[in-house]
Amino acid sequence: MRKSIILVSTVFIAFFLLINVNTILASGQKTTNTTSAALPDNMMKFVQRACMDCHSDKGSALARGKVNFSKWGDLTIQKQSDKANTIFKVLSKESMPPKSWKKNNPDLIPTKAEVEMVGKWVNSLK
């Protein structure tokens, strides 16, 4: 009797899991994090110019560990907001981009207007 209950339970669970997997696959849609937001166009242009050399899939492991803009859409809104706050703080203190990057890319150093733009973006996430 006990073996029958275990067998029926196992078959039921396997059937349930199979139905759910097939439903997801049949829908033709990727499962994505629907609680995230893409970067606005003005921020994307700024990030591509001033940040993605290091903070992308092609950047350094250390920089990617802090923020990886290639994976921005995978973050929840809350994580995006937290990271955006940190980004604004380090830009405001001029500790990002690093001095060595600034020395090699003086024409790409974020301007005060760009830092203010980042601040407005951060406030829009709250």
Secondary structure by P-SEA (a helix, b strand, c coil): caaaaaaaaaaaaaaaaaaaaaaaaaacccccccccccccaaaaaaaaccccccccccccaaaaaaccccccccccaaaaaaaaaaaaaaaaacccccaaaaaacccccccaaaaaaaaaaaaaac
